[in-house]
Amino acid sequence: MFDAKKLLDQFLGSQIPGVGGSVRDRTGDAIQMAKDNPLKTGALAAVLLGTKTGRSIAGNAITIGGLAAIAGLGYQAWKNYQAGQAPAAPSNAPTANNPVLLPPPAESGFGTASPATSNEFVLVLIRAMIAAAKADGHIDDAERGLIMDKVKAADVSGEAASFIERELSEPTDIDALVAAAVTEEQKVELYTASRLTIEPDSRAERGYLDLLAGRLGLPDQLVDHIEATVSSAKVTLSQ
């Protein structure tokens, strides 16, 4: 079995070479590198979403990266929800006023610190991202072939490439996705990964996310916090 965490890093771009420091420090360099050479920055989410003219691309997620991004955003939303705070609207204020995304505490149950986050569950997160990318039904046979050409150009091959191709080809099994999220933290991470992948700018995408949240049993207020947290992170990173 291939390393699912490494593939997830390639999906969200934390393996961008030559870009270090904090999220805020590396934002400009990473985005410019993605523009200059999008197939080598590892932002496979952008490959998935960049096959249809006019679609939003989650390429601004490249400056966060991998499981740490999903866990950090999910934990922040969960913490704010538990504290009874109102979901914050995305901020267009100067970058200095925006929070830097931090990994969740070891005892939080989120991310790499959680024993529940096995290689198998990271595969589930990637499946959820691909399912979200397919939610509006735009990936036909021709586009799937184009995506796989770009995946191979992004240095993904072997079992990992076969896994992506299979997930693109097969119908989404939302029952299996939901069943794989056993803990509350995993449910939050699963929805966060799905929401991070897309902008729900079509009825089908919004309907898919609403269905997923309902099947996971996430309270509406918690979903609102995840939506606000992900949206704020994307606004921050795209400045």
N, C-alpha and C positions, 0 to 999 in steps of 0.2 A: 504493500500500500504506500502511496506517495505521501509526502508531508503536507497535510491539509493547511497547517498554519502558514507554511511558506507560500502556498497558492493564494491564501487569503491576503497575505501581504502584497502579492502581485496584483490582486484585484483592487486593493485600495492604495497601493503605491508606497508603502513604507520602505521598500528596498531601493528607492531612488538613489543611485550612486552620487557621492559627492555632496549630499545635502544633509547637514547635521544641525545640531542645536535644537532649540525649542520649536514648537509648532509655529509660533509667530516669527521666529528668526528665519525659518526655512521656507516660509510661504512663497515669497516672490521668486526665489531661485527655482523651487520645485515646479511652480506653474509655468515659468518660462521654459524650463526643460521639457515639460509635457507638450508645450506648443511647438518647440523646435523638433522634438523627436518622440512623438506620442507612443510609438510602439516599443520603445526601449525604457520608458519610465515605469512600466509595470502597472499602469492604471487600466486594468482590464475591464473595470466597470465602464470606463469611457468607451472602450471597444464595443461592449455590448450595447450601449445606448447611443453610439455614434453612427448607427447604420440607417437612420431615418432622418431625412432633412427636417429641421425645425424642432427636433426633440432636445430637451434639456439633457446635458451630459453631467454626470456626477464627478467630473474631473477635478472639481475643487476639493474632493475628498482625498486626493492624492497626498496632501500635506499632513494627513493624520496617520493613516496607515494601519491596516490589519486588524487583528483581534483587539488590540489596545484601543483602537478608535471606537469599535462597536461597544466594547465593555465600558469605556470611559463615558461615552454619550449616554448609554443606557443607565449607568450608575448615577450620573448627574440628574437625569430625569426622574429616576426612582427616588433619589434623596430629596429632591424638591417636592415631589408628590407626597412622600411620607411626612415632610415638614408642614404640609398644608399650604404651601405657597401657591400663588396664582401663576399659571404658565406665562413665561416672559415672551413678549413679542420680539421677533428678530431685530437686532440693533444695527443701525447703519452709522453708529458713532465711530469716532477714530479708534484705530486698532488698540491703542493703549487702554481704552476703557472696556475692551472685550476680554473675557476670561480665556486663559490658555487651557486647552484640554489636558487633563492629567489622568494617569492610570488610576483605576479604582483601588482602594485599600485592600490589603491582603485578606482581611476578614470579611469583606463585603459579599463574597459569593459570586462576584462578577469576574469574567476574564480569566487570564492565565493562572491567577491565584486559586481559582476554584477547581477542586478535583472533578467536578462535573463537566468541565470543559476539556473533554477528550478530543483526540484526533477525529473520532466519529462525529462528535457534535459540531466541530468546526466545519466538517463536510456538510452538515445540515445547514449551517449558516450560509455557505456558498450556494447550496441548492436554493435556499430562500432568496438569495440575491438574484440568481438566474430566473427563478420563478417570477419575481417582481419585474424583471426586465422584459419578460414575455407577457406581462399582464394585459397589455393592450392588443396583443395578437399580431404585432407587426413583423415578427421574425418568421419569414417564409423560408422555403428551401434555398433560394438564391442568397438571401441575406445570411442564412446560417452558414453557407459555404464561405461567404465573405468574412464573417466573424472568425471562422476557423483558420482562414488564411492569416488573419491578423494575430490570432492567438499564437500560431506557430512563429510568426515574425517577432513576437514578444518573448521568444525563448521558452515557451511552454510546450512540452512534448511528452511523449510516452503516455503513462497512465493518466496523468493530469489532463492532458489534451483530450484523451478519450473520454474521461469523465465529463468534461465541459460539453463535448459534442453530444454525448448521450443525454445530458440534462437539457440541452437545447432541443433535442429531437423528441423526447418523450413528453407526454402530457404532464402537467403539474399535479402531483399527488399531495394536496393540501392536508389530507388526513395524516399522511406520514410525517409531514413537517410539524404539524401540531403535536402529534404523539411523541416526537423526539424531544420536545421541550418539556422536561419533567419538573424542574424547579421554577419558582417565580422569576429568578434572575435569568434563566435560560429563555423564558417566554419574552421577557423584556428585550433580551439581546436578539432574539429571532425577529421581533417586530422592528427593532432599531436597524438591523442589517437590511431588512426589506425597504424600509423608508429611506435609509441612506443611499440606496442604489438609484432611486427614481425620484422625480418630481411628479406628483399625482396630478398631471395637467389634462388628463382625460377621464371621462366617466368610468371607463373600464379599470384604469389604474386606481382611482379613488375607491371604486367598489371592491377591488381586490384587497386593498389595505384594510378597509372596513370589515370585510369578511374575515380576514386573517386575525384582526384584533378581537373580533367577536368569538371566533373559534378558540383563540388562546385564553379567552376569559379575562382580558385586560379591562379594567375599569375605564370609562370614558375619560375621566380626569387624568389618569396615568397616560393614556394615549395622547391627550392634549399636551402633556409635558414632554413626551418623546418627540412629538411633532415640533414643538417650540424649540427644543434643545437641538435637534438635527438642523432645523431651518436656521437657527442662530449660528451654528457652526459653519454652515455653508456660506452664509452672508459674510461672516468674519474672514473665512479663508479665501473668498473671491475678491476681496478688496485689493 
